[in-house]
């Protein structure tokens, strides 16, 4: 049941996103579109409540409950950035806005960008860990929660690997090719102006 609900929440995320952006830019109803986009966190609340009810009704804690916690954590850490990125592209394609800037490609600007993305993964790991710990306390039976405990390590292993990748951009910053030096500088300047 939980796996089907996770799939439904993922499909619902994209349906709400498409509906919100379509209403916002194609139908020229920005407030209604924004309201649809703001409904997206309700999907995670539904998943959280369903997972808690499943455990309350005596379901054996297993990988599906851990996956639900990771899904909610990922959405908490990266959902806003994903929606913002897609909104920028929809505004460009459907609303006539200028093309959104991509992430910086070189140097310390790229390292800062990767660090910010990693912070989203870190937030996701923290949220997943809190949810898993609450589930462990809720079940209150050490012999039944080993699956939930193992998902905490999955969350932190993913955050650690992503952190090492982000750190590599700081330690070994990618240099712009000689012909693109001006473009890289322009990207850094545009990123600074965008903040």
Rosetta blueprint (number, residue, H / E / L):
1 X L
2 X H
3 X H
4 X H
5 X H
6 X H
7 X H
8 X H
9 X H
10 X H
11 X H
12 X H
13 X H
14 X H
15 X H
16 X H
17 X H
18 X H
19 X H
20 X H
21 X H
22 X H
23 X H
24 X H
25 X H
26 X H
27 X L
28 X L
29 X L
30 X H
31 X H
32 X H
33 X H
34 X H
35 X H
36 X H
37 X H
38 X H
39 X L
40 X H
41 X H
42 X H
43 X H
44 X H
45 X H
46 X H
47 X H
48 X H
49 X H
50 X H
51 X H
52 X H
53 X H
54 X H
55 X H
56 X H
57 X L
58 X L
59 X L
60 X L
61 X L
62 X L
63 X H
64 X H
65 X H
66 X H
67 X H
68 X H
69 X H
70 X H
71 X H
72 X H
73 X H
74 X H
75 X H
76 X H
77 X H
78 X H
79 X H
80 X H
81 X H
82 X H
83 X H
84 X H
85 X H
86 X H
87 X H
88 X H
89 X H
90 X H
91 X H
92 X H
93 X H
94 X H
95 X H
96 X L
97 X L
98 X L
99 X L
100 X L
101 X L
102 X L
103 X L
104 X L
105 X L
106 X L
107 X H
108 X H
109 X H
110 X H
111 X H
112 X H
113 X H
114 X H
115 X H
116 X H
117 X H
118 X H
119 X H
120 X H
121 X H
122 X H
123 X H
124 X H
125 X H
126 X H
127 X H
128 X H
129 X H
130 X H
131 X H
132 X H
133 X H
134 X H
135 X H
136 X H
137 X H
138 X H
139 X H
140 X L
141 X L
142 X L
143 X L
144 X L
145 X L
146 X H
147 X H
148 X H
149 X H
150 X H
151 X H
152 X H
153 X H
154 X H
155 X H
156 X H
157 X H
158 X H
159 X H
160 X H
161 X H
162 X H
163 X H
164 X H
165 X H
166 X H
167 X H
168 X H
169 X H
170 X H
171 X H
172 X L
173 X L
174 X L
175 X L
176 X L
177 X L
178 X H
179 X H
180 X H
181 X H
182 X H
183 X H
184 X H
185 X H
186 X H
187 X H
188 X H
189 X H
190 X H
191 X H
192 X H
193 X H
194 X H
195 X L
